[in-house]
Every structure is written in structure tokens, then in C-alpha cells.
Amino acid sequence: MSKSFVAVSGAVEYIRANLPEHAVPTIGIVCGSGLGGLGARLSDTTTFDYASIPGFATSSVVGHAGKLVFGEYGGKRVVCMVGRLHYYEGHDLPATAFPIRVMHQLGVKTLLLTNAAGGLNPAWNAGDLVLIYDHLSLPSMVGQSALRGPNADEFGPRFPALGEAYPVELRRLAVEAAKEAEVPSEWLHEGIYAFVGGPSYETPAESRAIRMLGADAIGMSTVPEVITAVHCGIKVLAVSLLTNRVPTERGQLVLPQDPAQKAADALEATGIDMPTHEEVLAMSAERSALVEQWFEVILQKL
């Protein structure tokens, strides 16, 4: 029996001992920065502070309350992480995804993820919503994965395939739900999400490089949860709220440049301000009611 399975079992045993039988969930939700209002939509709730659950790490970021809420939403029994755990807080990647394994052992079959992300696609705007259909995990490329270490065979295989991490049938369902929830079509896109470690925002050079790799949005979360969910056999639907457009323009140079370079720099200059966490929370607050309405319809359709 793996150490991970033993730890997860301890958390599950504690939750089951304090959770009404009718509240056992089949759907999990993880709230991104400023999107914790999803948890407030639940009825008939039972709430646990992360600190009270054996093996759970705690969240320290503004906009992440650190509560696990069980209840009914959209006619389904769900468990909602109101606040997620981030690598940049000092947690290792397996710890950030520990709650997903707990959800799996509680009976969750489908996982809905939200995040606040920076927009890299120049055609999209702050406030737009992105259905993630693929991702770039930069930490994974250098060996930092939520699955690093001895494999927990109780959850899944040593080498899980991620080619269909974001099932098309769930994305189709989300698009239909968006129409019913009156999400403006010009606000909704499908794109590739890049996961970076944080907590510093990307330099313009880093942003340009990641955009060249094909990413449409960039953020500091979600992918460890996706990888862990796929490893467990949980189906995933992930949505990014673009809270700002990521700056990609070159910095001002102090040495004389040839005319061709000056022209290239002028084309790249967009005059975008540097991002802040306050900006992220403000945009999340602006779009939260729409996201909550959309997710309620998604849940009704699941």
C-alpha cells in the first residue's frame, strides 16, 4: 500500500465520518482566484476548513478561502474547493493535487476546474472565457510533476497518457450550456493553457517564448490537478477567465538600433500595463456571476 494512498485514506475517513450519507459527491469543483462564489451557490452544505482535514495543506493566497464545501448545485451532489493550493506557496506539486485524490476516493467522477489566467492570444480580451483543450506544463518538462515519486498504483498507472486530458464531449456540453446561460459567444474561446510555477509574473521575453510554443493563456495552477485527475480516471472540464492581457512588448533599449529593429520593436509595442493580483481579483468579481450561472447549467446537463 503506497504512502499516498494511506494519506488520502486518512483524509477520506475523516470526511466520511463527518459528512451526511446523502452528501456524497459525484462531481468536484475547484475555484480559481476570486471565483470562490461558486461555493456560495451550493445548498444543503457541509463545510470543512482545510486545516481540519488530515493531510490537507492550507492556502495562503488572497481570494482562496481554504474551505472544502459539500452540497447540491445544479441538481447534483458536488464537492467544491473554495481556494486551491499552489506550488509557489511552498507546497510540492503532489501536495497541491492531494485534494483531487481525496475527491476520487469519495466518489467524484467528473472534475470542473476554474482559474484566473493571463491572456497571450492577441485576439482575445480581458474578461473572455477559455475552454482549455490542451496544456503546456513547463514544470513537467523539467521533471516537476504532481506524479513525481513512487507511483501510487491504487490510483492509476505509472505513465498516464494525457492526449485526451480534456474530453471533447465535456467541452461540447459546456458550449451548449454557455448558450443557455447567455454567455456572449464573442467572449468564449477554446485554447491552450500554459502552466508556470510563479509567483512572479512572466517577463515579456518569457511571455513571447511561451506564446511561440502555442499557448493562448498562462497561469500558475490547474495542470497538477488535471494530471492527477487523469491518473485517477476522472474526466476533466477546465475553464480560464482571462483577467488581463499579458505584456509581450520589448523593453526600451538604450543603445542606438538600426531602422529595421526599431520598426520591429514598434510593431511589438502594445502599451499593456504590468499585471497585478488586485487586477485579477477585480476581473474575477466582474465575471463571477456569469461563470456561476454557466456552471449551474453545465451541472444540470451532466
C-alpha positions as CSV (number, residue, x, y, z in Angstrom):
1,M,0.0,0.0,0.0
2,S,1.5,3.3,-1.1
3,K,2.2,6.2,1.3
4,S,0.0,8.4,-0.8
5,F,-2.9,6.0,-0.6
6,V,-2.6,5.8,3.2
7,A,-2.6,9.6,3.5
8,V,-5.6,10.0,1.2
9,S,-7.5,7.3,3.1
10,G,-6.9,9.1,6.3
11,A,-8.5,12.3,4.9
12,V,-11.4,10.4,3.3
13,E,-12.1,8.5,6.6
14,Y,-12.3,11.8,8.5
15,I,-14.6,13.4,5.9
16,R,-16.9,10.4,5.7
17,A,-17.2,10.4,9.5
18,N,-18.4,14.0,9.5
19,L,-20.4,14.0,6.2
20,P,-24.1,13.1,5.9
21,E,-24.6,10.0,3.7
22,H,-26.8,11.8,1.2
23,A,-24.0,14.4,0.6
24,V,-21.5,12.0,-1.1
25,P,-20.4,13.8,-4.2
26,T,-20.0,12.7,-7.8
27,I,-18.7,16.0,-9.2
28,G,-15.8,18.1,-8.0
29,I,-15.2,21.8,-8.5
30,V,-12.1,23.8,-7.9
31,C,-12.4,27.6,-7.7
32,G,-9.8,29.9,-9.1
33,S,-8.7,33.3,-7.8
34,G,-11.7,35.4,-6.9
35,L,-14.1,32.7,-8.2
36,G,-15.0,31.3,-4.8
37,G,-18.6,32.5,-5.2
38,L,-19.2,29.1,-6.8
39,G,-19.1,27.6,-3.4
40,A,-21.7,30.0,-2.1
41,R,-24.1,28.7,-4.8
42,L,-24.3,25.3,-3.1
43,S,-27.3,24.4,-0.9
44,D,-27.6,21.9,1.9
45,T,-23.9,22.3,2.7
46,T,-21.4,20.8,4.9
47,T,-18.1,22.7,5.2
48,F,-14.6,21.7,6.3
49,D,-11.7,24.0,6.8
50,Y,-8.6,22.6,5.0
51,A,-6.7,22.8,8.3
52,S,-9.1,20.4,9.9
53,I,-8.6,17.6,7.3
54,P,-5.7,15.2,7.9
55,G,-3.1,15.5,5.2
56,F,-4.5,18.7,3.6
57,A,-2.3,21.7,3.1
58,T,-3.7,25.2,3.6
59,S,-4.0,28.0,1.2
60,S,-2.4,31.4,2.0
61,V,-3.4,33.4,-1.1
62,V,-5.9,36.3,-1.1
63,G,-9.0,35.1,-2.9
64,H,-8.6,31.5,-1.8
65,A,-10.6,30.8,1.3
66,G,-9.3,27.3,2.1
67,K,-12.6,25.5,2.6
68,L,-14.0,22.2,1.2
69,V,-17.7,22.6,0.7
70,F,-20.1,19.7,0.1
71,G,-23.7,20.4,-1.1
72,E,-26.1,20.5,-4.0
73,Y,-25.6,22.7,-7.1
74,G,-27.4,22.4,-10.4
75,G,-29.3,19.3,-9.1
76,K,-26.0,17.4,-8.5
77,R,-24.1,16.4,-5.3
78,V,-20.8,18.2,-5.5
79,V,-17.7,19.0,-3.5
80,C,-16.2,22.4,-4.1
81,M,-12.7,23.5,-3.2
82,V,-13.1,27.2,-2.3
83,G,-9.5,28.1,-2.7
84,R,-6.8,25.9,-4.3
85,L,-3.2,25.1,-3.3
86,H,-0.3,26.5,-5.3
87,Y,3.2,25.3,-5.9
88,Y,4.5,28.9,-5.3
89,E,3.2,28.8,-1.8
90,G,5.8,26.3,-0.9
91,H,3.8,23.2,-1.4
92,D,5.3,20.5,-3.5
93,L,3.2,19.5,-6.6
94,P,1.8,16.3,-5.2
95,A,0.5,18.3,-2.2
96,T,-1.3,20.7,-4.5
97,A,-3.1,17.8,-6.1
98,F,-3.7,15.8,-2.9
99,P,-7.4,17.0,-2.7
100,I,-8.1,15.6,-6.2
101,R,-7.2,12.1,-5.0
102,V,-9.4,12.6,-1.9
103,M,-12.3,13.6,-4.2
104,H,-11.7,10.5,-6.3
105,Q,-11.9,8.2,-3.2
106,L,-15.1,10.0,-2.1
107,G,-16.7,9.1,-5.5
108,V,-16.0,12.0,-7.8
109,K,-16.2,11.0,-11.5
110,T,-16.1,14.5,-13.1
111,L,-13.9,17.5,-12.2
112,L,-14.7,21.1,-13.1
113,L,-11.8,23.5,-12.8
114,T,-11.6,27.2,-13.0
115,N,-8.7,29.6,-12.9
116,A,-7.8,33.2,-13.5
117,A,-5.2,33.5,-16.3
118,G,-3.3,36.0,-18.3
119,G,-4.2,36.2,-22.0
120,L,-1.5,35.5,-24.6
121,N,-3.7,35.3,-27.6
122,P,-3.7,38.8,-29.1
123,A,-7.2,38.4,-30.5
124,W,-8.7,37.8,-27.0
125,N,-9.5,40.3,-24.3
126,A,-9.6,40.6,-20.5
127,G,-12.9,39.1,-19.3
128,D,-13.1,36.4,-22.0
129,L,-13.6,32.8,-21.1
130,V,-11.4,29.9,-22.4
131,L,-12.3,26.3,-22.6
132,I,-9.0,24.5,-22.2
133,Y,-8.4,21.8,-24.8
134,D,-4.7,21.2,-24.2
135,H,-1.9,22.5,-21.9
136,L,1.8,23.2,-21.7
137,S,3.2,22.2,-18.4
138,L,6.6,23.9,-18.2
139,P,7.5,22.4,-14.7
140,S,6.7,18.9,-16.1
141,M,9.2,19.5,-18.8
142,V,12.0,19.7,-16.2
143,G,10.8,16.8,-14.1
144,Q,8.5,18.7,-11.7
145,S,5.2,16.8,-11.8
146,A,2.3,16.1,-9.4
147,L,3.0,12.4,-10.1
148,R,6.8,12.6,-9.3
149,G,8.0,9.9,-6.9
150,P,6.9,6.3,-6.4
151,N,3.7,5.6,-8.3
152,A,0.5,5.1,-6.3
153,D,-0.8,2.1,-8.1
154,E,-4.1,2.3,-6.2
155,F,-4.9,5.4,-8.2
156,G,-3.5,4.8,-11.7
157,P,-0.7,3.7,-13.9
158,R,3.0,4.8,-13.8
159,F,2.8,6.5,-17.2
160,P,-0.7,8.0,-17.8
161,A,-1.5,9.3,-21.3
162,L,-2.6,12.9,-21.4
163,G,-3.7,13.1,-25.1
164,E,-7.3,13.3,-24.1
165,A,-7.0,15.1,-20.8
166,Y,-9.8,17.5,-21.7
167,P,-12.6,15.3,-23.3
168,V,-14.3,16.8,-26.3
169,E,-17.7,15.6,-25.1
170,L,-17.5,17.7,-21.9
171,R,-16.3,20.8,-24.0
172,R,-19.3,20.3,-26.3
173,L,-21.6,20.2,-23.3
174,A,-20.0,23.3,-21.9
175,V,-20.6,25.2,-25.2
176,E,-24.3,24.2,-25.2
177,A,-24.6,25.3,-21.6
178,A,-22.9,28.6,-22.4
179,K,-25.7,29.3,-24.9
180,E,-28.4,28.6,-22.4
181,A,-26.6,30.7,-19.7
182,E,-26.4,33.5,-22.2
183,V,-22.6,33.7,-22.2
184,P,-21.9,36.0,-25.2
185,S,-20.3,34.0,-28.0
186,E,-17.6,36.5,-28.6
187,W,-16.4,36.0,-25.0
188,L,-16.0,32.2,-25.3
189,H,-12.9,30.5,-26.9
190,E,-11.1,27.2,-26.9
191,G,-7.4,27.4,-26.2
192,I,-4.1,26.0,-24.8
193,Y,-3.2,26.9,-21.2
194,A,0.5,27.2,-20.1
195,F,1.3,26.3,-16.5
196,V,4.2,28.1,-14.9
197,G,5.4,28.0,-11.3
198,G,5.1,31.6,-10.2
199,P,4.7,33.6,-8.1
200,S,6.4,36.3,-10.2
201,Y,4.5,37.2,-13.3
202,E,6.3,36.4,-16.6
203,T,8.7,38.8,-18.2
204,P,7.8,40.0,-21.7
205,A,10.5,37.7,-23.2
206,E,9.1,34.7,-21.3
207,S,5.6,35.6,-22.5
208,R,6.7,35.8,-26.1
209,A,8.5,32.5,-25.9
210,I,5.5,30.7,-24.4
211,R,3.2,32.3,-26.9
212,M,5.5,30.9,-29.7
213,L,5.1,27.5,-28.2
214,G,1.3,27.8,-28.9
215,A,-0.2,28.9,-25.6
216,D,-3.2,31.1,-25.5
217,A,-3.4,31.7,-21.8
218,I,-0.9,31.4,-18.9
219,G,-1.3,30.8,-15.2
220,M,0.1,29.2,-12.0
221,S,-2.3,26.4,-11.3
222,T,-4.8,23.8,-12.6
223,V,-2.4,21.5,-14.6
224,P,-1.2,19.5,-11.5
225,E,-4.9,18.9,-10.7
226,V,-5.6,17.8,-14.3
227,I,-2.7,15.4,-14.4
228,T,-3.7,13.9,-11.1
229,A,-7.4,13.6,-12.1
230,V,-6.5,11.9,-15.4
231,H,-4.2,9.5,-13.4
232,C,-7.2,8.6,-11.3
233,G,-9.6,8.2,-14.2
234,I,-11.6,11.4,-13.5
235,K,-13.0,13.3,-16.5
236,V,-11.9,17.0,-16.6
237,L,-13.5,20.2,-17.8
238,A,-11.3,23.3,-17.3
239,V,-12.1,27.0,-17.8
240,S,-9.8,30.0,-17.7
241,L,-11.1,33.5,-17.1
242,L,-8.7,35.9,-18.7
243,T,-8.1,38.7,-16.2
244,N,-5.6,40.7,-18.2
245,R,-3.6,40.7,-21.4
246,V,-0.1,39.5,-20.8
247,P,2.6,42.1,-21.8
248,T,4.9,40.9,-24.6
249,E,6.4,44.1,-25.8
250,R,10.2,44.5,-25.6
251,G,11.7,46.8,-23.0
252,Q,13.1,50.2,-24.1
253,L,16.6,49.9,-25.4
254,V,19.3,52.4,-24.6
255,L,21.7,51.8,-27.4
256,P,21.1,53.0,-30.9
257,Q,19.2,50.5,-33.1
258,D,19.2,50.0,-36.8
259,P,15.9,51.2,-38.5
260,A,14.7,47.6,-39.1
261,Q,15.0,46.7,-35.4
262,K,13.2,49.9,-34.5
263,A,10.3,49.1,-36.8
264,A,10.1,45.5,-35.4
265,D,10.1,46.9,-31.8
266,A,7.4,49.4,-32.7
267,L,5.2,46.6,-34.1
268,E,5.6,44.6,-30.9
269,A,4.9,47.5,-28.6
270,T,1.3,47.3,-27.2
271,G,1.4,49.6,-24.2
272,I,-0.1,47.0,-21.9
273,D,0.4,47.6,-18.1
274,M,2.1,45.1,-15.9
275,P,-0.4,42.7,-14.2
276,T,-1.3,42.8,-10.5
277,H,-3.2,40.3,-8.2
278,E,-5.7,43.1,-7.4
279,E,-6.5,43.3,-11.2
280,V,-7.0,39.6,-11.2
281,L,-9.5,39.7,-8.3
282,A,-11.3,42.7,-9.8
283,M,-12.0,41.0,-13.1
284,S,-12.9,37.7,-11.4
285,A,-15.5,39.7,-9.3
286,E,-16.9,41.3,-12.5
287,R,-17.4,37.9,-14.3
288,S,-18.2,35.7,-11.3
289,A,-22.0,35.8,-11.5
290,L,-21.8,34.8,-15.2
291,V,-19.4,31.9,-14.5
292,E,-21.6,30.7,-11.7
293,Q,-24.7,30.8,-13.9
294,W,-22.9,28.9,-16.7
295,F,-21.6,26.2,-14.3
296,E,-25.1,25.7,-12.9
297,V,-26.3,24.8,-16.4
298,I,-23.3,22.6,-17.0
299,L,-24.1,20.7,-13.8
300,Q,-27.7,20.3,-14.9
301,K,-26.6,18.8,-18.2
302,L,-24.0,16.3,-16.7
